[in-house]
């Protein structure tokens, strides 16, 4: 289950039991404890929003150090998120792609889901209202991080990631963790788009102008074989909690918090 932890002034949500059991380290960051100035204050972890590269790199260093993963900061893998449905398996030679803002090794291009079985190859994606998902497999030690905005959620990127992992790993048991995202309370999109989702997802009521992306992701996971009993949802609305999380809808210009996963070295 997800619990909140604070280390060196940096707050994040993690599953300590998962780490102890399998050496799988996961985390969803909050927005404070870094060095970025407004409107990115203070732990902005994304390099694409206009923040200074030096601040982003220091924030990443602080965050990974707070997690106990600082030794592997140069192996961090990020992606150029495009609100699509592309899924990429991260291999050993990909370690370090997009690890540091403003440097030569760019992120993995054009993808919103990355997964790996490589130890000490941390994965990180960035969010400010979209749904962050981490998927973990204990038996074969595999992890995925998924970015699901409304386009990706409608395309079924979360369930597709589950199926892509199982196509490579076999019929393994997976657990999903869903971080903070904009709630239906604040996500007004209009009845036409809601109707589109209602045609695809039974949990979405057609007669509404607010969209529940968390419910979409939960149903997509369930369809892909991760039952509700193996899903952990933070259920915190980013737009209602800008004192703790970034929200593009509520703030317009904002930094990004992250979803993070890493396989510790084999014992």
Secondary structure, DSSP 8 states (H G I E B T S, - for coil): --EEEEETTEEEEE-HHHHHHH-EEEEEE-S-SS---TTSTTT---SSSS--HHHHHHHHHHHHHHHT-GGGGGG-B-B---SS--EEEE-GGGTTTT-STTSSS--BSS-SEEEE--TT--EEEEESSSEEEEEEETTTTEEEEEEE-HHHHHHTHHHHHHHHHHHHH-S---EEEE--B--TTT-B--HHHHHHHHHH-TTS-SS-SB--HHHHHHHHHHHTT--GGGEEE---BTTT-TTTS--HHHHSS---EEEEEEE----
